[in-house]
Amino acid sequence: MSMNIMGVPAFLIGGEKVVGFDSVKIENLLDYTVEKCPKCQTRVRVPKGKGKIKITCKECSEEYIINTKNN
Ligand SMILES: [Zn+2]
């Protein structure tokens, strides 16, 4: 997001073309979501639809619970 990229981005995810920043559609196509460590803000990819899962931060070893909803 810090880069100034001009034009309309297009993604090809799982055979589906996504044009522009349709973040909801992109998130639905991906089988993971990105969460931030509450302590050090390190981003971590977590699977979707697993209910409440415990994450252990790889940077600061903070353990936190996130709720991975299906929608
Ligand atoms: Zn952390």
N, CA, C, O and the ligand as a Tripos MOL2 file, in Angstrom:
@<TRIPOS>MOLECULE
protein
  285   283    72     0     0
PROTEIN
NO_CHARGES

@<TRIPOS>ATOM
      1 N           0.8200   -1.2070    0.0000 N.3       1 MET1
      2 CA          0.0000    0.0000    0.0000 C.3       1 MET1
      3 C           0.8570    1.2610    0.0000 C.2       1 MET1
      4 O           0.3520    2.3480   -0.2810 O.2       1 MET1
      5 N           2.1210    1.1350    0.3050 N.am      2 SER2
      6 CA          2.9780    2.3100    0.3010 C.3       2 SER2
      7 C           3.4640    2.6440   -1.1000 C.2       2 SER2
      8 O           4.0050    3.7250   -1.3340 O.2       2 SER2
      9 N           3.2710    1.7130   -2.0330 N.am      3 MET3
     10 CA          3.7110    1.9590   -3.3980 C.3       3 MET3
     11 C           2.5970    2.6440   -4.1890 C.2       3 MET3
     12 O           1.4150    2.3530   -4.0050 O.2       3 MET3
     13 N           2.9880    3.5350   -5.0490 N.am      4 ASN4
     14 CA          2.0190    4.2140   -5.9030 C.3       4 ASN4
     15 C           1.8860    3.4710   -7.2230 C.2       4 ASN4
     16 O           2.5680    3.7800   -8.2000 O.2       4 ASN4
     17 N           1.0200    2.5150   -7.2320 N.am      5 ILE5
     18 CA          0.8080    1.7220   -8.4370 C.3       5 ILE5
     19 C          -0.3980    2.2720   -9.1850 C.2       5 ILE5
     20 O          -1.4950    2.3800   -8.6360 O.2       5 ILE5
     21 N          -0.1780    2.6120  -10.4240 N.am      6 MET6
     22 CA         -1.2500    3.1730  -11.2260 C.3       6 MET6
     23 C          -1.9930    2.0570  -11.9470 C.2       6 MET6
     24 O          -1.4640    0.9650  -12.1540 O.2       6 MET6
     25 N          -3.2330    2.3580  -12.3250 N.am      7 GLY7
     26 CA         -4.0100    1.4130  -13.0950 C.3       7 GLY7
     27 C          -4.8190    0.5010  -12.2090 C.2       7 GLY7
     28 O          -4.8120    0.6080  -10.9830 O.2       7 GLY7
     29 N          -5.5110   -0.3940  -12.8660 N.am      8 VAL8
     30 CA         -6.3970   -1.3000  -12.1580 C.3       8 VAL8
     31 C          -5.6960   -2.6420  -11.9740 C.2       8 VAL8
     32 O          -5.3130   -3.2860  -12.9500 O.2       8 VAL8
     33 N          -5.5360   -3.0460  -10.7690 N.am      9 PRO9
     34 CA         -4.8970   -4.3420  -10.5530 C.3       9 PRO9
     35 C          -5.8420   -5.4860  -10.8710 C.2       9 PRO9
     36 O          -7.0590   -5.3520  -10.7400 O.2       9 PRO9
     37 N          -5.2920   -6.5840  -11.2800 N.am     10 ALA10
     38 CA         -6.1060   -7.7600  -11.5710 C.3      10 ALA10
     39 C          -5.4340   -8.9730  -10.9400 C.2      10 ALA10
     40 O          -4.2130   -9.1240  -10.9820 O.2      10 ALA10
     41 N          -6.2320   -9.7990  -10.3780 N.am     11 PHE11
     42 CA         -5.6990  -10.9940   -9.7300 C.3      11 PHE11
     43 C          -6.3530  -12.2280  -10.3460 C.2      11 PHE11
     44 O          -7.4920  -12.1840  -10.8110 O.2      11 PHE11
     45 N          -5.6210  -13.2980  -10.3360 N.am     12 LEU12
     46 CA         -6.1730  -14.5740  -10.7540 C.3      12 LEU12
     47 C          -6.0060  -15.5290   -9.5770 C.2      12 LEU12
     48 O          -4.9100  -16.0010   -9.2740 O.2      12 LEU12
     49 N          -7.1380  -15.7940   -8.9250 N.am     13 ILE13
     50 CA         -7.0810  -16.6100   -7.7200 C.3      13 ILE13
     51 C          -7.9460  -17.8380   -7.9110 C.2      13 ILE13
     52 O          -9.1640  -17.7390   -8.0600 O.2      13 ILE13
     53 N          -7.3220  -18.9730   -7.9060 N.am     14 GLY14
     54 CA         -8.0710  -20.2190   -8.0110 C.3      14 GLY14
     55 C          -8.9280  -20.2870   -9.2650 C.2      14 GLY14
     56 O         -10.0090  -20.8760   -9.2500 O.2      14 GLY14
     57 N          -8.4470  -19.6810  -10.3590 N.am     15 GLY15
     58 CA         -9.1780  -19.7240  -11.6120 C.3      15 GLY15
     59 C         -10.2040  -18.6240  -11.7670 C.2      15 GLY15
     60 O         -10.8070  -18.4730  -12.8290 O.2      15 GLY15
     61 N         -10.4080  -17.8370  -10.6850 N.am     16 GLU16
     62 CA        -11.3610  -16.7280  -10.7600 C.3      16 GLU16
     63 C         -10.6070  -15.4350  -10.9550 C.2      16 GLU16
     64 O          -9.6330  -15.1540  -10.2570 O.2      16 GLU16
     65 N         -11.0720  -14.6430  -11.9230 N.am     17 LYS17
     66 CA        -10.4220  -13.3600  -12.1560 C.3      17 LYS17
     67 C         -11.0660  -12.3050  -11.2710 C.2      17 LYS17
     68 O         -12.2880  -12.1740  -11.2100 O.2      17 LYS17
     69 N         -10.2200  -11.5680  -10.5960 N.am     18 VAL18
     70 CA        -10.7050  -10.4920   -9.7380 C.3      18 VAL18
     71 C         -10.0360   -9.2080  -10.1960 C.2      18 VAL18
     72 O          -8.8130   -9.0770  -10.1340 O.2      18 VAL18
     73 N         -10.8490   -8.2580  -10.6570 N.am     19 VAL19
     74 CA        -10.3040   -6.9970  -11.1450 C.3      19 VAL19
     75 C         -10.5500   -5.9160  -10.1140 C.2      19 VAL19
     76 O         -11.6580   -5.7540   -9.6040 O.2      19 VAL19
     77 N          -9.5010   -5.1860   -9.8220 N.am     20 GLY20
     78 CA         -9.6250   -4.1190   -8.8440 C.3      20 GLY20
     79 C          -9.5140   -4.6710   -7.4270 C.2      20 GLY20
     80 O          -9.3450   -5.8700   -7.2070 O.2      20 GLY20
     81 N          -9.6130   -3.7610   -6.4950 N.am     21 PHE21
     82 CA         -9.4660   -4.1650   -5.1120 C.3      21 PHE21
     83 C         -10.8170   -4.5430   -4.5120 C.2      21 PHE21
     84 O         -11.3500   -3.8640   -3.6350 O.2      21 PHE21
     85 N         -11.3450   -5.6470   -5.0160 N.am     22 ASP22
     86 CA        -12.5700   -6.1740   -4.4450 C.3      22 ASP22
     87 C         -12.1760   -7.0890   -3.2910 C.2      22 ASP22
     88 O         -12.1230   -8.3130   -3.4180 O.2      22 ASP22
     89 N         -11.9040   -6.4470   -2.1680 N.am     23 SER23
     90 CA        -11.2710   -7.1870   -1.0860 C.3      23 SER23
     91 C         -12.1560   -8.2950   -0.5300 C.2      23 SER23
     92 O         -11.6640   -9.3350   -0.0920 O.2      23 SER23
     93 N         -13.4680   -8.0600   -0.5510 N.am     24 VAL24
     94 CA        -14.3630   -9.0960   -0.0290 C.3      24 VAL24
     95 C         -14.2990  -10.3340   -0.9120 C.2      24 VAL24
     96 O         -14.2200  -11.4610   -0.4230 O.2      24 VAL24
     97 N         -14.3340  -10.1050   -2.2160 N.am     25 LYS25
     98 CA        -14.2750  -11.2400   -3.1310 C.3      25 LYS25
     99 C         -12.9400  -11.9620   -3.0140 C.2      25 LYS25
    100 O         -12.8850  -13.1920   -3.0190 O.2      25 LYS25
    101 N         -11.8830  -11.1980   -2.9100 N.am     26 ILE26
    102 CA        -10.5640  -11.8040   -2.7760 C.3      26 ILE26
    103 C         -10.4950  -12.6340   -1.4970 C.2      26 ILE26
    104 O         -10.0000  -13.7610   -1.5020 O.2      26 ILE26
    105 N         -10.9930  -12.0670   -0.4130 N.am     27 GLU27
    106 CA        -10.9420  -12.8010    0.8540 C.3      27 GLU27
    107 C         -11.7550  -14.0830    0.7840 C.2      27 GLU27
    108 O         -11.3710  -15.1010    1.3590 O.2      27 GLU27
    109 N         -12.8740  -14.0330    0.0820 N.am     28 ASN28
    110 CA        -13.6910  -15.2300   -0.0100 C.3      28 ASN28
    111 C         -13.0340  -16.3110   -0.8460 C.2      28 ASN28
    112 O         -13.2780  -17.5000   -0.6430 O.2      28 ASN28
    113 N         -12.1940  -15.8910   -1.7900 N.am     29 LEU29
    114 CA        -11.5390  -16.8730   -2.6350 C.3      29 LEU29
    115 C         -10.3330  -17.5010   -1.9480 C.2      29 LEU29
    116 O          -9.9550  -18.6350   -2.2420 O.2      29 LEU29
    117 N          -9.7510  -16.7680   -1.0540 N.am     30 LEU30
    118 CA         -8.5960  -17.2980   -0.3500 C.3      30 LEU30
    119 C          -9.0630  -18.1690    0.8060 C.2      30 LEU30
    120 O         -10.1220  -17.9340    1.3890 O.2      30 LEU30
    121 N          -8.2780  -19.1560    1.1240 N.am     31 ASP31
    122 CA         -8.6510  -20.0300    2.2320 C.3      31 ASP31
    123 C          -7.9340  -19.6420    3.5200 C.2      31 ASP31
    124 O          -7.8710  -20.4110    4.4790 O.2      31 ASP31
    125 N          -7.4060  -18.4500    3.5110 N.am     32 TYR32
    126 CA         -6.7920  -17.9530    4.7320 C.3      32 TYR32
    127 C          -7.0750  -16.4660    4.8630 C.2      32 TYR32
    128 O          -7.4630  -15.7990    3.9040 O.2      32 TYR32
    129 N          -6.8740  -15.9720    6.0600 N.am     33 THR33
    130 CA         -7.0190  -14.5540    6.3000 C.3      33 THR33
    131 C          -5.7670  -14.0780    7.0260 C.2      33 THR33
    132 O          -4.9830  -14.8880    7.5190 O.2      33 THR33
    133 N          -5.5870  -12.7790    7.0900 N.am     34 VAL34
    134 CA         -4.3930  -12.2410    7.7230 C.3      34 VAL34
    135 C          -4.7860  -11.5620    9.0290 C.2      34 VAL34
    136 O          -5.6660  -10.7020    9.0650 O.2      34 VAL34
    137 N          -4.1240  -11.9640   10.0780 N.am     35 GLU35
    138 CA         -4.3580  -11.3680   11.3820 C.3      35 GLU35
    139 C          -3.0670  -10.7330   11.8690 C.2      35 GLU35
    140 O          -1.9720  -11.0780   11.4260 O.2      35 GLU35
    141 N          -3.2270   -9.7920   12.7940 N.am     36 LYS36
    142 CA         -2.0460   -9.1360   13.3500 C.3      36 LYS36
    143 C          -1.8510   -9.5450   14.7960 C.2      36 LYS36
    144 O          -2.8090   -9.6560   15.5610 O.2      36 LYS36
    145 N          -0.6120   -9.7640   15.1550 N.am     37 CYS37
    146 CA         -0.2940  -10.0250   16.5460 C.3      37 CYS37
    147 C          -0.6530   -8.7900   17.3730 C.2      37 CYS37
    148 O          -0.2370   -7.6830   17.0340 O.2      37 CYS37
    149 N          -1.4200   -8.9650   18.4560 N.am     38 PRO38
    150 CA         -1.8140   -7.8000   19.2590 C.3      38 PRO38
    151 C          -0.6440   -7.1490   19.9860 C.2      38 PRO38
    152 O          -0.7490   -6.0170   20.4600 O.2      38 PRO38
    153 N           0.4470   -7.8560   20.0700 N.am     39 LYS39
    154 CA          1.5790   -7.3240   20.8230 C.3      39 LYS39
    155 C           2.5780   -6.5980   19.9220 C.2      39 LYS39
    156 O           2.9920   -5.4790   20.2240 O.2      39 LYS39
    157 N           2.9630   -7.2370   18.8180 N.am     40 CYS40
    158 CA          4.0290   -6.6570   17.9800 C.3      40 CYS40
    159 C           3.5530   -6.3290   16.5670 C.2      40 CYS40
    160 O           4.3310   -5.8380   15.7490 O.2      40 CYS40
    161 N           2.2670   -6.6010   16.2720 N.am     41 GLN41
    162 CA          1.6630   -6.2700   14.9690 C.3      41 GLN41
    163 C           2.2250   -7.0830   13.8090 C.2      41 GLN41
    164 O           1.9840   -6.7460   12.6500 O.2      41 GLN41
    165 N           2.9650   -8.1410   14.1000 N.am     42 THR42
    166 CA          3.4130   -9.0110   13.0200 C.3      42 THR42
    167 C           2.2060   -9.6820   12.3840 C.2      42 THR42
    168 O           1.3440  -10.2210   13.0790 O.2      42 THR42
    169 N           2.1500   -9.6470   11.0710 N.am     43 ARG43
    170 CA          1.0180  -10.2490   10.3850 C.3      43 ARG43
    171 C           1.2570  -11.7440   10.2030 C.2      43 ARG43
    172 O           2.3670  -12.1860    9.9110 O.2      43 ARG43
    173 N           0.2000  -12.4940   10.3830 N.am     44 VAL44
    174 CA          0.2960  -13.9380   10.2360 C.3      44 VAL44
    175 C          -0.9060  -14.4230    9.4370 C.2      44 VAL44
    176 O          -2.0240  -13.9390    9.6120 O.2      44 VAL44
    177 N          -0.6550  -15.3820    8.5630 N.am     45 ARG45
    178 CA         -1.7430  -15.9640    7.7910 C.3      45 ARG45
    179 C          -2.3600  -17.0970    8.5960 C.2      45 ARG45
    180 O          -1.6640  -17.9790    9.0980 O.2      45 ARG45
    181 N          -3.6800  -17.0510    8.7060 N.am     46 VAL46
    182 CA         -4.3650  -18.1040    9.4460 C.3      46 VAL46
    183 C          -5.4610  -18.6850    8.5640 C.2      46 VAL46
    184 O          -6.0540  -17.9660    7.7590 O.2      46 VAL46
    185 N          -5.7350  -19.9650    8.7050 N.am     47 PRO47
    186 CA         -6.7860  -20.5890    7.8750 C.3      47 PRO47
    187 C          -8.1550  -20.0780    8.2500 C.2      47 PRO47
    188 O          -8.3700  -19.6080    9.3670 O.2      47 PRO47
    189 N          -9.0840  -20.1700    7.3120 N.am     48 LYS48
    190 CA        -10.4510  -19.7240    7.5530 C.3      48 LYS48
    191 C         -11.3210  -20.8830    8.0180 C.2      48 LYS48
    192 O         -11.0100  -22.0520    7.7920 O.2      48 LYS48
    193 N         -12.4040  -20.5290    8.6660 N.am     49 GLY49
    194 CA        -13.4340  -21.4990    8.9950 C.3      49 GLY49
    195 C         -13.0300  -22.5320   10.0150 C.2      49 GLY49
    196 O         -13.5740  -23.6360   10.0270 O.2      49 GLY49
    197 N         -12.0870  -22.1960   10.8710 N.am     50 LYS50
    198 CA        -11.6250  -23.1490   11.8810 C.3      50 LYS50
    199 C         -12.1780  -22.8190   13.2640 C.2      50 LYS50
    200 O         -11.7940  -23.4430   14.2530 O.2      50 LYS50
    201 N         -13.0800  -21.8350   13.3360 N.am     51 GLY51
    202 CA        -13.5720  -21.4360   14.6450 C.3      51 GLY51
    203 C         -12.4860  -20.6850   15.4030 C.2      51 GLY51
    204 O         -11.6620  -19.9850   14.8150 O.2      51 GLY51
    205 N         -12.5040  -20.8450   16.7040 N.am     52 LYS52
    206 CA        -11.4890  -20.1740   17.5070 C.3      52 LYS52
    207 C         -10.2090  -21.0040   17.5250 C.2      52 LYS52
    208 O         -10.2100  -22.1740   17.9070 O.2      52 LYS52
    209 N          -9.1280  -20.3740   17.1050 N.am     53 ILE53
    210 CA         -7.8480  -21.0730   17.1300 C.3      53 ILE53
    211 C          -6.8170  -20.2230   17.8470 C.2      53 ILE53
    212 O          -6.9240  -18.9980   17.9090 O.2      53 ILE53
    213 N          -5.8250  -20.8980   18.3830 N.am     54 LYS54
    214 CA         -4.7610  -20.2070   19.1050 C.3      54 LYS54
    215 C          -3.5700  -20.0120   18.1790 C.2      54 LYS54
    216 O          -3.1070  -20.9390   17.5150 O.2      54 LYS54
    217 N          -3.0940  -18.7830   18.1600 N.am     55 ILE55
    218 CA         -1.9400  -18.4250   17.3480 C.3      55 ILE55
    219 C          -0.7620  -18.1580   18.2740 C.2      55 ILE55
    220 O          -0.9070  -17.5140   19.3130 O.2      55 ILE55
    221 N           0.3790  -18.6480   17.8930 N.am     56 THR56
    222 CA          1.5990  -18.2830   18.6020 C.3      56 THR56
    223 C           2.4460  -17.4420   17.6550 C.2      56 THR56
    224 O           2.8760  -17.9130   16.6020 O.2      56 THR56
    225 N           2.6750  -16.2040   18.0400 N.am     57 CYS57
    226 CA          3.4280  -15.2850   17.1940 C.3      57 CYS57
    227 C           4.8660  -15.7740   17.0320 C.2      57 CYS57
    228 O           5.5440  -16.1150   18.0020 O.2      57 CYS57
    229 N           5.3070  -15.7950   15.7780 N.am     58 LYS58
    230 CA          6.6580  -16.2860   15.5400 C.3      58 LYS58
    231 C           7.7160  -15.2500   15.8880 C.2      58 LYS58
    232 O           8.8950  -15.5790   16.0220 O.2      58 LYS58
    233 N           7.2980  -14.0060   16.0350 N.am     59 GLU59
    234 CA          8.2620  -12.9530   16.3390 C.3      59 GLU59
    235 C           8.4550  -12.7480   17.8380 C.2      59 GLU59
    236 O           9.5820  -12.6490   18.3230 O.2      59 GLU59
    237 N           7.3360  -12.6860   18.5640 N.am     60 CYS60
    238 CA          7.4430  -12.3360   19.9770 C.3      60 CYS60
    239 C           6.9050  -13.4290   20.9030 C.2      60 CYS60
    240 O           6.8890  -13.2690   22.1230 O.2      60 CYS60
    241 N           6.4630  -14.5440   20.3040 N.am     61 SER61
    242 CA          5.9550  -15.6890   21.0660 C.3      61 SER61
    243 C           4.6770  -15.3930   21.8330 C.2      61 SER61
    244 O           4.2700  -16.1710   22.6950 O.2      61 SER61
    245 N           4.0430  -14.2650   21.5190 N.am     62 GLU62
    246 CA          2.7500  -13.9710   22.1230 C.3      62 GLU62
    247 C           1.7240  -15.0090   21.6590 C.2      62 GLU62
    248 O           1.6750  -15.3600   20.4800 O.2      62 GLU62
    249 N           0.9170  -15.4890   22.5870 N.am     63 GLU63
    250 CA         -0.1520  -16.3980   22.2270 C.3      63 GLU63
    251 C          -1.4790  -15.6590   22.2810 C.2      63 GLU63
    252 O          -1.7690  -14.9700   23.2590 O.2      63 GLU63
    253 N          -2.2820  -15.7970   21.2380 N.am     64 TYR64
    254 CA         -3.5640  -15.1190   21.2240 C.3      64 TYR64
    255 C          -4.5800  -15.9750   20.4780 C.2      64 TYR64
    256 O          -4.2420  -16.7960   19.6260 O.2      64 TYR64
    257 N          -5.8350  -15.7460   20.8380 N.am     65 ILE65
    258 CA         -6.9400  -16.5050   20.2530 C.3      65 ILE65
    259 C          -7.6230  -15.6350   19.1970 C.2      65 ILE65
    260 O          -7.9140  -14.4640   19.4420 O.2      65 ILE65
    261 N          -7.8710  -16.2040   18.0440 N.am     66 ILE66
    262 CA         -8.6680  -15.4960   17.0400 C.3      66 ILE66
    263 C          -9.8400  -16.3770   16.6280 C.2      66 ILE66
    264 O          -9.7900  -17.6030   16.7320 O.2      66 ILE66
    265 N         -10.8810  -15.7260   16.1620 N.am     67 ASN67
    266 CA        -12.0700  -16.4410   15.7110 C.3      67 ASN67
    267 C         -12.0840  -16.4270   14.1870 C.2      67 ASN67
    268 O         -12.3010  -15.3810   13.5740 O.2      67 ASN67
    269 N         -11.8550  -17.5780   13.5810 N.am     68 THR68
    270 CA        -11.8240  -17.6700   12.1220 C.3      68 THR68
    271 C         -13.1950  -18.1010   11.6210 C.2      68 THR68
    272 O         -13.5320  -19.2850   11.5880 O.2      68 THR68
    273 N         -13.9750  -17.0910   11.2310 N.am     69 LYS69
    274 CA        -15.3310  -17.3650   10.7930 C.3      69 LYS69
    275 C         -15.3530  -17.8510    9.3590 C.2      69 LYS69
    276 O         -14.3940  -17.6560    8.6120 O.2      69 LYS69
    277 N         -16.4420  -18.4790    8.9820 N.am     70 ASN70
    278 CA        -16.5870  -18.9680    7.6140 C.3      70 ASN70
    279 C         -16.8750  -17.8420    6.6340 C.2      70 ASN70
    280 O         -16.4920  -17.9270    5.4670 O.2      70 ASN70
    281 N         -17.5310  -16.8100    7.0780 N.am     71 ASN71
    282 CA        -17.8250  -15.6970    6.1920 C.3      71 ASN71
    283 C         -17.0750  -14.4560    6.6070 C.2      71 ASN71
    284 O         -17.2050  -13.4120    5.9660 O.2      71 ASN71
    285 ZN          4.0170  -10.8020   18.1450 Zn       72 ZN72
@<TRIPOS>BOND
     1     1     2 1
     2     2     3 1
     3     3     4 2
     4     3     5 am
     5     5     6 1
     6     6     7 1
     7     7     8 2
     8     7     9 am
     9     9    10 1
    10    10    11 1
    11    11    12 2
    12    11    13 am
    13    13    14 1
    14    14    15 1
    15    15    16 2
    16    15    17 am
    17    17    18 1
    18    18    19 1
    19    19    20 2
    20    19    21 am
    21    21    22 1
    22    22    23 1
    23    23    24 2
    24    23    25 am
    25    25    26 1
    26    26    27 1
    27    27    28 2
    28    27    29 am
    29    29    30 1
    30    30    31 1
    31    31    32 2
    32    31    33 am
    33    33    34 1
    34    34    35 1
    35    35    36 2
    36    35    37 am
    37    37    38 1
    38    38    39 1
    39    39    40 2
    40    39    41 am
    41    41    42 1
    42    42    43 1
    43    43    44 2
    44    43    45 am
    45    45    46 1
    46    46    47 1
    47    47    48 2
    48    47    49 am
    49    49    50 1
    50    50    51 1
    51    51    52 2
    52    51    53 am
    53    53    54 1
    54    54    55 1
    55    55    56 2
    56    55    57 am
    57    57    58 1
    58    58    59 1
    59    59    60 2
    60    59    61 am
    61    61    62 1
    62    62    63 1
    63    63    64 2
    64    63    65 am
    65    65    66 1
    66    66    67 1
    67    67    68 2
    68    67    69 am
    69    69    70 1
    70    70    71 1
    71    71    72 2
    72    71    73 am
    73    73    74 1
    74    74    75 1
    75    75    76 2
    76    75    77 am
    77    77    78 1
    78    78    79 1
    79    79    80 2
    80    79    81 am
    81    81    82 1
    82    82    83 1
    83    83    84 2
    84    83    85 am
    85    85    86 1
    86    86    87 1
    87    87    88 2
    88    87    89 am
    89    89    90 1
    90    90    91 1
    91    91    92 2
    92    91    93 am
    93    93    94 1
    94    94    95 1
    95    95    96 2
    96    95    97 am
    97    97    98 1
    98    98    99 1
    99    99   100 2
   100    99   101 am
   101   101   102 1
   102   102   103 1
   103   103   104 2
   104   103   105 am
   105   105   106 1
   106   106   107 1
   107   107   108 2
   108   107   109 am
   109   109   110 1
   110   110   111 1
   111   111   112 2
   112   111   113 am
   113   113   114 1
   114   114   115 1
   115   115   116 2
   116   115   117 am
   117   117   118 1
   118   118   119 1
   119   119   120 2
   120   119   121 am
   121   121   122 1
   122   122   123 1
   123   123   124 2
   124   123   125 am
   125   125   126 1
   126   126   127 1
   127   127   128 2
   128   127   129 am
   129   129   130 1
   130   130   131 1
   131   131   132 2
   132   131   133 am
   133   133   134 1
   134   134   135 1
   135   135   136 2
   136   135   137 am
   137   137   138 1
   138   138   139 1
   139   139   140 2
   140   139   141 am
   141   141   142 1
   142   142   143 1
   143   143   144 2
   144   143   145 am
   145   145   146 1
   146   146   147 1
   147   147   148 2
   148   147   149 am
   149   149   150 1
   150   150   151 1
   151   151   152 2
   152   151   153 am
   153   153   154 1
   154   154   155 1
   155   155   156 2
   156   155   157 am
   157   157   158 1
   158   158   159 1
   159   159   160 2
   160   159   161 am
   161   161   162 1
   162   162   163 1
   163   163   164 2
   164   163   165 am
   165   165   166 1
   166   166   167 1
   167   167   168 2
   168   167   169 am
   169   169   170 1
   170   170   171 1
   171   171   172 2
   172   171   173 am
   173   173   174 1
   174   174   175 1
   175   175   176 2
   176   175   177 am
   177   177   178 1
   178   178   179 1
   179   179   180 2
   180   179   181 am
   181   181   182 1
   182   182   183 1
   183   183   184 2
   184   183   185 am
   185   185   186 1
   186   186   187 1
   187   187   188 2
   188   187   189 am
   189   189   190 1
   190   190   191 1
   191   191   192 2
   192   191   193 am
   193   193   194 1
   194   194   195 1
   195   195   196 2
   196   195   197 am
   197   197   198 1
   198   198   199 1
   199   199   200 2
   200   199   201 am
   201   201   202 1
   202   202   203 1
   203   203   204 2
   204   203   205 am
   205   205   206 1
   206   206   207 1
   207   207   208 2
   208   207   209 am
   209   209   210 1
   210   210   211 1
   211   211   212 2
   212   211   213 am
   213   213   214 1
   214   214   215 1
   215   215   216 2
   216   215   217 am
   217   217   218 1
   218   218   219 1
   219   219   220 2
   220   219   221 am
   221   221   222 1
   222   222   223 1
   223   223   224 2
   224   223   225 am
   225   225   226 1
   226   226   227 1
   227   227   228 2
   228   227   229 am
   229   229   230 1
   230   230   231 1
   231   231   232 2
   232   231   233 am
   233   233   234 1
   234   234   235 1
   235   235   236 2
   236   235   237 am
   237   237   238 1
   238   238   239 1
   239   239   240 2
   240   239   241 am
   241   241   242 1
   242   242   243 1
   243   243   244 2
   244   243   245 am
   245   245   246 1
   246   246   247 1
   247   247   248 2
   248   247   249 am
   249   249   250 1
   250   250   251 1
   251   251   252 2
   252   251   253 am
   253   253   254 1
   254   254   255 1
   255   255   256 2
   256   255   257 am
   257   257   258 1
   258   258   259 1
   259   259   260 2
   260   259   261 am
   261   261   262 1
   262   262   263 1
   263   263   264 2
   264   263   265 am
   265   265   266 1
   266   266   267 1
   267   267   268 2
   268   267   269 am
   269   269   270 1
   270   270   271 1
   271   271   272 2
   272   271   273 am
   273   273   274 1
   274   274   275 1
   275   275   276 2
   276   275   277 am
   277   277   278 1
   278   278   279 1
   279   279   280 2
   280   279   281 am
   281   281   282 1
   282   282   283 1
   283   283   284 2
@<TRIPOS>SUBSTRUCTURE
     1 MET1         2 RESIDUE 1 A MET
     2 SER2         6 RESIDUE 1 A SER
     3 MET3        10 RESIDUE 1 A MET
     4 ASN4        14 RESIDUE 1 A ASN
     5 ILE5        18 RESIDUE 1 A ILE
     6 MET6        22 RESIDUE 1 A MET
     7 GLY7        26 RESIDUE 1 A GLY
     8 VAL8        30 RESIDUE 1 A VAL
     9 PRO9        34 RESIDUE 1 A PRO
    10 ALA10       38 RESIDUE 1 A ALA
    11 PHE11       42 RESIDUE 1 A PHE
    12 LEU12       46 RESIDUE 1 A LEU
    13 ILE13       50 RESIDUE 1 A ILE
    14 GLY14       54 RESIDUE 1 A GLY
    15 GLY15       58 RESIDUE 1 A GLY
    16 GLU16       62 RESIDUE 1 A GLU
    17 LYS17       66 RESIDUE 1 A LYS
    18 VAL18       70 RESIDUE 1 A VAL
    19 VAL19       74 RESIDUE 1 A VAL
    20 GLY20       78 RESIDUE 1 A GLY
    21 PHE21       82 RESIDUE 1 A PHE
    22 ASP22       86 RESIDUE 1 A ASP
    23 SER23       90 RESIDUE 1 A SER
    24 VAL24       94 RESIDUE 1 A VAL
    25 LYS25       98 RESIDUE 1 A LYS
    26 ILE26      102 RESIDUE 1 A ILE
    27 GLU27      106 RESIDUE 1 A GLU
    28 ASN28      110 RESIDUE 1 A ASN
    29 LEU29      114 RESIDUE 1 A LEU
    30 LEU30      118 RESIDUE 1 A LEU
    31 ASP31      122 RESIDUE 1 A ASP
    32 TYR32      126 RESIDUE 1 A TYR
    33 THR33      130 RESIDUE 1 A THR
    34 VAL34      134 RESIDUE 1 A VAL
    35 GLU35      138 RESIDUE 1 A GLU
    36 LYS36      142 RESIDUE 1 A LYS
    37 CYS37      146 RESIDUE 1 A CYS
    38 PRO38      150 RESIDUE 1 A PRO
    39 LYS39      154 RESIDUE 1 A LYS
    40 CYS40      158 RESIDUE 1 A CYS
    41 GLN41      162 RESIDUE 1 A GLN
    42 THR42      166 RESIDUE 1 A THR
    43 ARG43      170 RESIDUE 1 A ARG
    44 VAL44      174 RESIDUE 1 A VAL
    45 ARG45      178 RESIDUE 1 A ARG
    46 VAL46      182 RESIDUE 1 A VAL
    47 PRO47      186 RESIDUE 1 A PRO
    48 LYS48      190 RESIDUE 1 A LYS
    49 GLY49      194 RESIDUE 1 A GLY
    50 LYS50      198 RESIDUE 1 A LYS
    51 GLY51      202 RESIDUE 1 A GLY
    52 LYS52      206 RESIDUE 1 A LYS
    53 ILE53      210 RESIDUE 1 A ILE
    54 LYS54      214 RESIDUE 1 A LYS
    55 ILE55      218 RESIDUE 1 A ILE
    56 THR56      222 RESIDUE 1 A THR
    57 CYS57      226 RESIDUE 1 A CYS
    58 LYS58      230 RESIDUE 1 A LYS
    59 GLU59      234 RESIDUE 1 A GLU
    60 CYS60      238 RESIDUE 1 A CYS
    61 SER61      242 RESIDUE 1 A SER
    62 GLU62      246 RESIDUE 1 A GLU
    63 GLU63      250 RESIDUE 1 A GLU
    64 TYR64      254 RESIDUE 1 A TYR
    65 ILE65      258 RESIDUE 1 A ILE
    66 ILE66      262 RESIDUE 1 A ILE
    67 ASN67      266 RESIDUE 1 A ASN
    68 THR68      270 RESIDUE 1 A THR
    69 LYS69      274 RESIDUE 1 A LYS
    70 ASN70      278 RESIDUE 1 A ASN
    71 ASN71      282 RESIDUE 1 A ASN
    72 ZN72       285 GROUP 0 **** ****
